[in-house]
Amino acid sequence: MARPNVTNTLGIRLQLMIGPTPLVALPAPAAIIQAIDNIEISCDEDGSGFAITFAIRKNVLGEYTLLTSPLLTSSSRIVITIWLGVKGYTLMDGVVSHLQLRAGDQPCVGSGRSALSLKGISSVSDSLPK
C-alpha cells in the first residue's frame, strides 16, 4: 500500500503573523488575510525586504478600517511563513517601515490599494545601538 504524501494531503499554505511591536507576532486576523492582494519578497546585497499590497475599501462610515488597525503601523512586526505539509519555512521576518495609500480604479466606491514596505529583522537589528 502506498503511503500518502503529506504535502499533497495538507497542501501548501501561506501564514502571516503580525504583531503591534517588533517583539511580538501572532496569526493575522481574517480581515487582514482576506485583504491581501500581493506579496513581494526581495533579497539583494543591500539586505532583504518585502512589500505587501492590500485591497482596501471604505466602511459605511467612509473610513479605511484596515489603515487604522494598530497591527499595521510603523514598527509592527510581520512574519511570512510557507507551510509544505507539516513543515514550515519562514520566508521573511520584518518590521513595517513605510505605509502608502493609492487611489483605486473606482474612487467613487472608495476602493484603493494600501502598500506596506518592510525591512527584514536582520536589517533592523543591524541599525540598533549596541
N, C-alpha and C positions, 0 to 999 in steps of 0.2 A: 504494500500500500504506500502510495506517495505521501510524503509529509507536506502539509500546506506551507506555502511561502508566507511568512508573517507580514512582509511588506505588501504583498498583494491583498492579504486579508485586512490589514489595518490601513493600508494606503499611505500616501504622502500627505502630510499636513503641515501647515504653517502656524506657528504660535507667536502671538505678540504679547509681550509683557510690558506694562507701563507702571511707573512709579512717580509720585509727586516730588521726590528728591533723588539726587544721584545715588543714594544708598539703597533704595527700595524699588522693586519691580514685581508687580502682581499681574495675573491674567487681565488683559484689557476687557473692558465692558463690551457687551454686544453692540451697542450703538457705535462705538469706535471701530470695531471689526467690520461691521456692515458698511461703514462709510469709506473703507479703503478702496482707492481707485488704482493705485500703482505703488510699487516699492522698488527702488533702485539702489543697488549697493555698489560702491566703488572702492577699489584698493589701488594705491599707487605709491610712488616714493615719498609723497607728501603726507601719507597716512591713510587711514581708512575713514569712510563716511558713508552715509546713506540718506536718502530722501524718501519720504512717504507722502503721497498725494491723496487727499481725501476729497470725495464728492460731498459737498455740503449743501444744505437747504435752510432757508429761514423757517422758524417755527411760526405758530399762529400769532405770536406777539411781534414778529418781524425781527427776531434775533437769531444769530448763528449760534445755536446751543453748543455745537462741538467746539467752537473757538473759546467759549467761556469755561470749558472744562479745566479744572485745576491739574488734570493729568497731562494736558498739552500746553505747558508753559515752558519758558526758558529754564533750563536746568533739570527738567523732568528726565528720568531715565527710561530708555526704551531698549528692549532686548528682542531680537528676532531669532527664532529657533525653527529649524525644519525637522520634522519627525519622519523617519523612514521606518515604518513598522513601529517597533517599540524603542528604537534608538533615536535619541535627539542630538542634533548638531547645532550649536549656536553659530549663526552666521554673523551677527553683529550685536554689539552691546555698546550703547552710546547715550549721549546726553543731547537734548534739544538745544540747538544753537541759533535757530532762525525760524520764524513763522511768517508766512506770506499768504495773503488772500488775493485771488484773481477772480474777476467777474466771470460768470458763466455765460453760455451762449443764449440763455433766456433770462436776462436781468429782471424782467417784469415778474417772473415767477420766483425770483430770489434764490436762484441756484448759483453755485460757484465752485471753485476748487481752492482748497487750502493745502499749501505745501509746507512740510516740516523739513528743515535741513538739520542733520545731526552729525556730531563728531563721535568717533569711536572712543570708548572709555580710555584706551591706551593713550590717545591724543590728548584727552582732557587731563589724565593723571600726569602726563609729561609736563604740563604747564602749571601744575600746583606747586606752591612753595614747599621746599623740603625741610 
